[in-house]
Structures are given as structure tokens and as C-alpha cells.
Amino acid sequence: MDYKNFVSQFKRVACILSVDLKEEDSDNRYYVVDANDAYKMTVVKKLEDFEMNVPYTRYIPKAANFEDLCDACVTENKPIHTYFDIELYNAWMEVFMTPLESDDPDKGMLLFSYEMNPKADVNKLADISSETATNVIKTCLMLRETDDFQQTMNAVIADIREQCGARRCCILLTDYEKREYKLLCEDYGEDPNQVPLSAYLTEEFYKVIETWPRLIKKSNCFVITNDKDMDEAYKIAPEWIDSLRGDNVKTLVIYPLRSDNKTIGYIWAGNFDPAKTLMIKETLGLTAFILSTEIANEQNIRKMKIMSTTDLLTGVYNRNAMNNRIIDDVNGMNVIPKPFGVFFIDVNGLKTINDTQGHLSGDNLLKDVASALKDLEGDNIEIYRVGGDEFMIIVTESKPADFDAFHKTLLAKCELPNRAHFAVGACHSDEAEDIRKAMQTADARMYEVKEEYYSRHPEYEWHNKPV
């Protein structure tokens, strides 16, 4: 067949590929037979440098997913159209494969063509099979069923596992800058032999996660469908592959979850029917695109909430959080449980430290006080930084004896050698049931203690001395 004349008529990037049907395990089963000039110029600098009838790896990196698509096209004798995010090129690739007539019964022939764009085209993402469309629409609807994000993700991952017919499905979130990861959700049905993934997620597992970008970088996902795929992955992540084999994992697909050109996590499905690989890849590929947006939005909302309620220097609640807490109590929206205790804490000597040693030393002083207070944290303890050198603690459901014990613990910490010094004022709800009056009383008592401290330490200047 005159493939050269055929492929040269295509305006898009296109080439003719052959697949050796006899050598199933050979690394050189896939050859570039010929190509149009548009394709040649993507892989060589000069047209005359292009060689025909050479392994495709002469021009592009070896990619197991690409080979799987070629196999499916020629063995099933059907055209393939897919669209995915390929991290290696930081672009979205639309792939077309069409089976062709072959003069050699031992070789399958196909036309390969593609387009790449830096951003996703929603219309192309929507061009999917009816089965995938049904699965993805169902996922989208589930994302809107409840405002509880964790509950939603648990339901979504269970449904995805059923769609894939997989033994286990999960989502791991990653932060490569902080070298951290956590399990967001998983589902393994009612299989009594399955060990929860949390049992494997030790500190050492992060080293496994670090291998995944290397496994995925040549494609949009990483897939294991047979022993050959396992052997290839073993070269990069031997310990992980050994653990998969030990857990009797035969098939696996992992998709990265990406937002703003960063990987924020992974979704994977394990032990599914290899015959469903293309459907599972299509489903997970589009689902990963949607879930990436949902997860990134949830993370941004949490970050904004933390920034609006947390003092970034010390890590305790900020004044805005305190004001909202008091307003909610007064309005009856979130009443502070009684009995309660209020403690005002003021850092001693901060102005002198700032003036003589610099604001970095002053910041360290504040962080030292916050650290001492956080050592006392419990379910009924709320710590706020309410001013430059002032902190407040609310201890809920604190009986007088508990209140006195907590007060003594604070006083024992307030003038330790080589630690920051601070003054403490306290008020229990037995004296003032209204939280605002209790705060005023504790604040006034704190100033009395502070005045006594500065009388003993004239070397320090009192920054907030009452006038």
C-alpha cells in the first residue's frame, strides 16, 4: 500500500505506524513507517534527517500508554480518539488513531495524528463515549449532593471503584514542597481480605510517591495491565512493585490530580479487568480533571479560612477569630459552654527587646509565649492572639477547681529562666457570666500583675502602660 502518498495528504501532524503482532513482548514492536512533513518537523531539525521504518522511540520517549492505544487500534480494528493532559509537555493532547489495511498479516498498520494546546478545550473533553459520559455525569452530581466535602469524596471514590470494577480505589493528596501527603479517601468494597491503605502509609511511603512522576512523565497516567508493565515499573520503584505483588495487585492505573500546573494528588484504581483498561483510563482521566478543580477549590477555601482566623506568626487564633467567637456567643449562635474561665496574657519586655535586639527577636519572644500556651491545648481550650503582645485564653466547661489548677499552671510558666516572661490575669464565670465582662475583669487583673512585674524589672520599658 502507498502509505507515503496517503499520509502526505494530511494537513495535521500525522504518521504511519506498524505494530508487530507476533512479538508481543518485544521493545521494538512499534515502528514509524512514514510521516508527513508536519510530523517530521516535530521530531527532527531537517526533513532529510528523518528516517523511515525505525522504532518510534527514535523520535519520542517510550510510553506504555501510547503502545496500549496502538495495540487496541490494530487488534480491535477500530478508530481511537482520546484527549488528555500530558505533563511531559505541559499541554493537552488530542490523539487520533485509525486502523489501516496491511499487506503483511503479521503487522498491524495505523494512522497516528495529534494536536497539542496549552489549555484544555471543554468541547473536546465532552467528546467521550456514552458509558464514560454517564459515569462522569454521575460523579458531577454526587459532588453537589452535600456540603460535607469529606462525605462527598467518600461517596465519589466508592462510585468510581464500582464503575471501574476495581478491587480498591483511592485518592492521595500530596504537597511536594513540604514533602507531605495524606489519604483523602479510599474504598475497597466489602472485601474482607483487603487491608486499609492507611496501614501502608508510613513516612517511608513518601519515597514511593516520589517515583510516580517518573512513572507518569511520559504520558498522562501510569498503567499496569500485565507482568511486562510490572517489570518496567520495577526498574524505577522496586520496593513498591514488590509490595504490590505481595498484595496480589495485578492491574493498576494512577492519574495525577493537577491544578495550576502542579500535582496536588493522585487517584488510582487497582485490580480491574484488563479488558476495560481503555474505558477506565477515559473515565479516570476526565474524572481526575474534574476532581482536581474540586479539591483545589476546597484547599483554597481552607487556606482562606485559616488566613482569616489564624495568627500567621504564632499559629494561634487571631483577633478576628476572637471577635467572631464573642459575637456568636452574644447572639446565641454558638454559646460558650459554662462554667468557663478567661485568661489575659501580656508579653513582658517586648518593646525593649524590639528596640535593643530587633523585631526578629521580638517575634521569637511572641512565638515562645505562644508555644508555652499551646503546650496547654485541649478540646476545651481556645487560644487567641488579640493584640501585638496580648493573648487571650477561653477555657470552657471549667469548674472552679479546674480553673484554679489551670491558672496555677500558667503562673508556673510565666517567669521561667531563659524563656519569655508574661503577665496573667484571670476571671471565672462564677464572677462574671457575661463573657465580655469576664474579659474586662481578666484584662484589668492582668495589668495589675504587669505593673508589679515592671516594678521588679525597671530595665524593661512597658509598651502598653495605662495612662
C-alpha positions, 0 to 999 in steps of 0.5 A: 500500500502507498502509505507515503502518498496517503499520509502526505495528504494530511494537513495535521501532524500525522504518521504511519505506524506498524505494530508487530503482532507476533512479538508481543513482548518485544521493545521494538514492536512499534515502528514509524513507517512514514510521516508527513512533513508536519510530523517530521518537523516535530521530531527532527531539525531537517526533513532529510534527517528523518528516517523511515521504518525505525522504532518510534522511540527514535523520535519520542520517549517510550510510553506504555500508554501510547503502545496500549492505544496502538495495540487496541487500534490494530487488534480491535480494528477500530478508530481511537480518539482520546484527549488528555493532559500530558505533563511531559509537555505541559499541554493537552493532547488530542490523539487520533488513531485509525486502523489501516489495511496491511499487506503483511498479516503479521503487522498491524498498520495505523494512522497516528495524528495529534494536536497539542494546546496549552489549555484544555478545550471543554468541547473536546473533553465532552467528546467521550463515549456514552458509558464514560459520559454517564459515569462522569455525569454521575460523579458531577452530581454526587459532588453537589449532593452535600456540603460535607466535602469529606462525605462527598469524596467518600461517596465519589471514590466508592462510585468510581471503584464500582464503575471501574470494577476495581478491587480498591480505589483511592485518592492521595493528596500530596504537597511536594514542597513540604514533602507531605501527603495524606489519604483523602479517601479510599474504598475497597468494597466489602472485601474482607481480605483487603487491608486499609491503605492507611496501614501502608502509609508510613513516612517511608511511603513518601519515597514511593510517591516520589517515583510516580512522576517518573512513572507518569512523565511520559504520558498522562497516567501510569498503567499496569495491565500485565507482568511486562508493565510490572517489570518496567515499573520495577526498574524505577520503584522496586520496593513498591512493585514488590509490595504490590505483588505481595498484595496480589495487585495485578492491574493498576492505573494512577492519574495525577490530580493537577491544578495550576500546573502542579500535582496536588494528588493522585487517584488510582484504581487497582485490580480491574479487568484488563479488558476495560483498561481503555474505558477506565483510563477515559473515565479516570482521566476526565474524572481526575480533571474534574476532581482536581478543580474540586479539591483545589477549590476546597484547599483554597477555601481552607487556606482562606479560612485559616488566613482569616482566623489564624495568627500567621506568626504564632499559629494561634487564633487571631483577633478576628477569630476572637471577635467572631467567637464573642459575637456568636456567643452574644447572639446565641449562635454558638454559646460558650459552654459554662462554667468557663474561665478567661485568661489575659496574657501580656508579653513582658519586655517586648518593646525593649527587646524590639528596640535593643535586639530587633523585631526578629527577636521580638517575634521569637519572644511572641512565638515562645509565649505562644508555644508555652500556651499551646503546650496547654491545648485541649478540646476545651481550650481556645487560644487567641492572639488579640493584640501585638503582645496580648493573648487571650485564653477561653477555657470552657466547661471549667469548674472552679477547681479546674480553673484554679489548677489551670491558672496555677499552671500558667503562673508556673510558666510565666517567669521561667529562666531563659524563656519569655516572661508574661503577665496573667490575669484571670476571671471565672464565670462564677464572677462574671457570666457575661463573657465580655465582662469576664474579659474586662475583669481578666484584662484589668487583673492582668495589668495589675500583675504587669505593673508589679512585674515592671516594678521588679524589672525597671530595665524593661520599658512597658509598651502598653502602660495605662495612662 
